[in-house]
Amino acid sequence: MKPKILVGGILDTKGEEIKYLAEQVKAAGGEPVIIELSVGAEVGWADIGLSKILDTIGKKPEDIFKVDRHQASAWVTEGSVKYVSTLLEQGEVNGIIAYGGSMGASIATAIMQAMPIGMPKMMLTTMASGDIRSYIGTKDICMMYPIAEAGLNSVTKRVLTNAAYGIVGMASAPELDAADEKPLIGCMMFGVTTPATLMASKALEEAGYDVIINHAIGTGGRSMEEMIDDGYIKGILDITTHELIDEMLGGVLSAGPDRLTAASRAGIPQVVAPGGLDLINFGPKNTVPQKFLEQTSLPGRSLYEHNPNVTCVGVLPDEAYAIALEMAEKLNKAQGPTVITVPMRGWGACDTRIPDKDLGWAGPSAGPTWVSHSEKPEWSLRSVRFVEGLQEKLDLTKPNLEVLIVDQHMNQPEFANLMSSLLIDMLNGTWKKGSLKGKPGIESLE
């Protein structure tokens, strides 16, 4: 059976290019279905015309021609998302490809973002040369730079042909063998928590689970929350939660206010750690807000240039306390087994008391965000304040909520093994709150 490929675009301005793209989809072995995303005029020859699109929201083409392009595009987007959702439910779509400028890309990628993960999606747009975060969202969209904005010639025909054969090839890929599928575990990673994440995920794989490791850069956290809501994820090792502090303090890697909420709603097992919460993330040094630059003399408020494009600012101990309050408020709503594991000797590669290459920091001195607790200098003051925040706000009377104070560093193998074993016990239904009481180096908060 030939894969059915939606071929979309603003046909009143790029009609010939879309026709050519559809012809190449057919030549590649696909069945093209042209969908009209026009905002200026209805062309009348599309397989799915503008009238059909707008009918889903009670509008007509003449309605959108009377308003500005912003409102017109909003209506076309809303209608096309609804129309394509119906096609998906009917099994009438195997992939989508679109060609357009900023307006066409905005509408087409909104459709793509509403489609499931794994459904082939390709967007040809000159906007692919810039910041494409809003076009991608959290979905597996292939963005391709088409060289030109419009026109059919030897260059653009070659590019459009390549893209057409690409989307048909993706849509023709064989289905995965369902017998090989294993329960999927979510895991969040950042550079500073890589050792812990890889060790813990390996233990889960050896226990018979598949692990998907998302990069905790904002989009990674949002996509993880969405995958949990969509039912893909059966349990989560939320090792790296630093996106929360970027949301609170204005860093550039925020995942938004809903981070750390989906697992609690879904009731799936979750093991949470403050990985990377010692860092606020910015771009080049000249993008760091002045207020942070003026505070670098404060304990914990250091400045670390990771590379020319990434600058990290240390989190103050009192800010760690504040983020603990926020995390506790979210985790109090957890329906499933939930353990917050707090490594008291540091939260990542930059948070080390002494140089240790195995922990991710080679030196020559302490990690740039490290700040010792006065009474117990091998412990981080940030960790102590974080625990105080959890103790104040977390409802520890709930039998499914536990906080473990662990006398280890985030990237020690023992800590990674602890997190993975906790989650495995939860998934097996054998976890019990307080079962680790009395174990050396571990205290259950009460």
N, C-alpha and C positions, 0 to 999 in steps of 0.2 A: 504494500500500500504506500502510495506517495505521501510524504509528509505535507500537511497543510500549513503554509507559511503566510501569516499576515504581512502585507507589504504596505507600510503606512507613510504618509507625508501630507504636506499642504499642497493639494493638487492644482489649485488655481495659479500657483507660482512655480511649482516644480513637477508638473504633470508629466512632461516628457521623460524626465529623469526617473520618476517612479515607474512609468510604463517600461522603461528599459530594464530597471532593476527587477521587475516582475517577470519580464521575458527571460532574464538570466536565471532566475529562480526556477522557472519551468525547464530551461535547458539543463539545469543541474539535476533535474529529477524530482523537483518539488512541485506542489500544486499551489500557485500563488493566489492569494485573495487580497485584492487591493482595498484598503480601508481609507476613507477620506477624512483628513483632519483639518480641512480648510477653514479659515476664519473670514475670508473675503468674498468668496463666491462658490457656489456648488457647481461642479463640472458636469455632472450628469452621467458619467461613464464608469464610475467606480463600482466594484462588486458590492461594497458596503458604503453607500452614499451618505452624505452629511445629514440628509433628512432622517434616515434610519437611526443614526447616532443620536440626533437631538430628540427624536421621538421618545427615547427612554427617559427623558427628564421633562417631557411636556413642552418642548420648545420646537420652533420651526426655523429654517435657515434665515428667513426674513427678520426673525427676532435678533439674531446675533449680528446681522448687518447694520442694525440701528444703534449698536452700542460700541464702546471703545474696544480696542483689541484685547485689553486685559480681561474685561468681562466676557468677551466673546471666547477667548481661549479657555477661560474657566468653565464655561458651559460645554464647550467641545470636549474638554478633558473629562468632565463629570460624565457626560453621555457616553464617550468612548470607553471609559473604564467599566461602566455598567454593561455596555453591549458586549465587550470582550469577555467579561466575567461570565455572561450567559453562554457564550461560545465555549469557554473552558469547561463549564459544567456539562455541556453536551458532547464534549470530547472532539470539538471541531477545530482545535488549534494545536499544532505541534511546535510552533516557533513563531517569532516575530522579528522583522527587520524594518527599519525606518531610515529615511534620509531627510535632513532638514537643517535649517539654521537654528538660532536660539529659540524661536517660537515653536517650530516643528519638533525640536529636541525636547522642549519642555513638556509638550503634550504627549509625545510618543513615549518618553521615559516614565511619565506618570502611569501610563498603561502598563509598561514593563514592571514597574515597582509593585503593581497590584497582582502580578502573575507569580505563580509559585517558584520557589528555588528549583533549579534543574531544568526548567523550561527554557530553551535557547532564546536569547534576546540579544539583538545587535542594533546599535545606533550609530549611523554614519552622520557625523556633524563636525563642522569646523570648531565648534565649542569644545571638542575633545582635546584641544591644545592648551586649554586653561584649567581653571578650578572646576572639576566635574562632580564635586561632592553632592550637590543638589540634584544632579541628574541620576547618579548612581543610587543614592539613598543607602539601603542596606541589601540590595539585591545583586545577583550575579549577571550584571549587564555588561556586555562587551562594547566598549566605546572605540570607534575607529575614525581616525582623521582622514577625510576624503580628498584632501588637497584643495579642492575648489568648492565654492559655495553653490554653484549651479553650472549648467551647460553640459552638453554631451560632446566629447572629443576623445582623441586617442588616450589621453591621460585618465579622464574620469570614467570612460568605459572600462578601462582595465581595473580601476579601483572598485567600481560597482560590480563587475563580474566576479572579482575575487571575493567580495563580501557575500554575493548571492550564493556562490558555491560553498562558502564557509558556513552560512546559516543552514543550508540544506544538509551539509555534512553533519553538523551538530544535531539537527533534528532526526537524522537517520542513524544515530548511534544506537547500539543495542541496549535494551533494558538490562539493568543489573540483576543478577540472580538473587531472588528474594531469599533463597535458602542460605546465602552467605551473609545476610544482614544480621548485625548484632545490635543490642541496645546501645544507643548513642549517648555519650556523656559529654557535656559542655565543659570547657576549661578556658580561662582567661589568662593571657600571658603578655608580658612587656619585657623589654630587654633586661631590666634589673631583677626580674623573677624567673628568668629562663631556666636556670638550673633546677629550681624547685618544680616548676611546671613540667619539664621534660621527665624528671624522675617520677613524679606522681602519675603522669599520664601513662608512662611505660608500665607501671604497676597495674593500672586499670586495664590496659590492653592485655597484659598477661593473665588477668582474671577473666578475660572473655568479653570485654567491652570494646566498642569503637569509641574513639575520642576525637572531638573536633576542637581545635585550639584556635580561638579568636584573638586577634591582636587588639589589646586594650587601648585603642586610639580614638575612642568616641564612636565611630561607625561599628567597630567590633563589638562594643558593649550593646549598642542598639540592636544589632543583628542577633546577638545572643538572646536578648530579651524577646525578640520577635520569634525566634526559633522555639523558645520555651512556650510562648503563647500558642504557637501553631502545632505543638505536640511532638516536635522532633526530638526533644531532649528529655531523657529519663532521669537524669541527675546531674548536678553541676558542682565542679570544683572551682569555686569563685575565688581563686587564689589572688588575682590581681584586680583590686577594686579602686585603683587610683583615679579612675574617671570621675569618681564621686567628689574628690577634693578639687579637681579641675572645675567641676560644675559649681562647687561652693565658692571658690576663690578666684574664678575668672580665667582659668587656664584654657588652653586651646584644644584639649583632648577630652572635653566633656561628652558624655553619652546622654545628657539630658536628665531631667528630674525623675524619670521613671526607672532609672538604673537600679538594680537590686530589688525589683518588685515582682517580676514575672514568676520566679520560682516559688515565692511565697503564695502567690495566687493559685498556681498550678498544684501546689502541694507536693512537689517533687523533692527528693532529698537534696540538701545543699550543705556543703562545707565551705565556709567563708573565711578569708584571711585578709589582713590589711596590706597586701602586697602593693608596693609602690606608693602607698599613701604618705610617704615622707617627701614626695615630690609634687610641685606644681609645674606644669609644662608650658613652655612658650616656644616661639620660633627663634630667629637670630637674637642675639643679646640686645640689639636696639629696639626689640619689640616688648621687652620686659617692662611692665608698668613701673613708673618712677617710685611709687610708694614702696615697692619691694626692694628696689635698689638702695633705698635709704634705710632699710632695716637689716642690712646684712651683718651688722654688729650684734644682733640679737641671737641668743642661743638657738641653733636650728635653722635660722634664716640665711643659709649660705646660698651662693650662686655657683652653679656648675654648668660650664659650657660642654655639653656632650659631643657636639660637633658644630660646624658653622651654622647649621639650620635648626638646631635644637638646644635650648637653654632651659635648665631646670632650676627652680627655686625651692629651697627647703621649707618644709611645713613646720610651723611653730608648735610646741607641745600643747598649748591651749587650743590651737586649731584642730589638733588630733582629738582632743576631748570633744570639741564641737561636732566633728564628723562622726564620732562614736555615738553621740546622741541621735544624729540623723539616721545612722545605720540601725540603731536599736529600734527606733520608731518604725522603720520599714520591716525589720525582721520580726517584730512583735506580731505581725499579721501572718506569719508563716503558718501554713496548714500542715506541712510535712516536717520530718525530722531535720533539724537545723543546728549545726555546731559552728561557732565562731572560734577559730584557733588563732591565738595571738602569740607570735614569736617575740619574746621579750628582748632578744639580743640583736634585733634589727629586722627591717622589713624589705630589704633588697640589697642589691650590689653597692649602692651608694651609702647605705646605712650600716656601716661596719665599724666596730671600735678599733680594730687593728687591721692592717693589710692582710688579706687572705684571698689568694687567686681563686681558690675553689669556691669561695662565696661570691666572686665576681669583681672584687676590688683588689688590684695589685699594689696599691699604695702610691707614694711612699709613706703616707701617714693614714690617719683614720679616714673613712669615707666622708665625702663632703657634706652629708646631711646628718652625720652622727652627733648626738648630744647625750651625754651620760646622765644617769640618775645619781644624785649626790650620795644617797645611802647605799646604793648597790650599783657601782659604776660599770659593771659588766652588762647591766640592763639599760635600755634606752629610756630616757625620760618621756619621750613621745609615747612609747608603749605603755608606760605606767599611767599617763594621763588618759590614754585611749581606754584602758581597762576601767578607770574611774568613771568615764562617761558611760560605758556599757553597764556598769554596776548601778548607776543612777537611773538609767532609762529602760533597760531591757527587763522584760517580765520573766524573771527566772523561776517563777512559780509554775510556768507552763512545762509540762513533761517533755515537750518536743524541742525545747530551746536549751542550749548549753553553751557556756563559754569556757574554753580551756586555756589557761595561762601556761605557756610552754617555755621552758628555760633553754631555748635554742634560737638560732638564727633562721630566717626564712629559707635560705638556700642550703641548709644542712640536709643531708640525706635522711636523717632521722625525722625531721619535720615533714619532708615530702612523704615519707612512708606513713607517718601518722595521718596526714590528710587523706591519702588514698585508702588506707585501711578503714578509716571512719566511714568514708563514702561507700565502700564495698559492703561494710556491715549494714549500713542503711538500706542499700539496694537489696541485700539478702534478707532484710527484715529482722536482723539479729542485734541491731544497735539498741542500747539502753543508756539513758542519761545516767551519769555517775559511774559508769562501768570502769573508768580509768582512774578512779580515786585511789590514792595510795601509790600510784606508779611514779617512780623517781622522775623528777623534772617536770611533772605535769600536775597542775592544780585546777580543779573544777570550781569555777566561781559560784559563790552562793550569796 
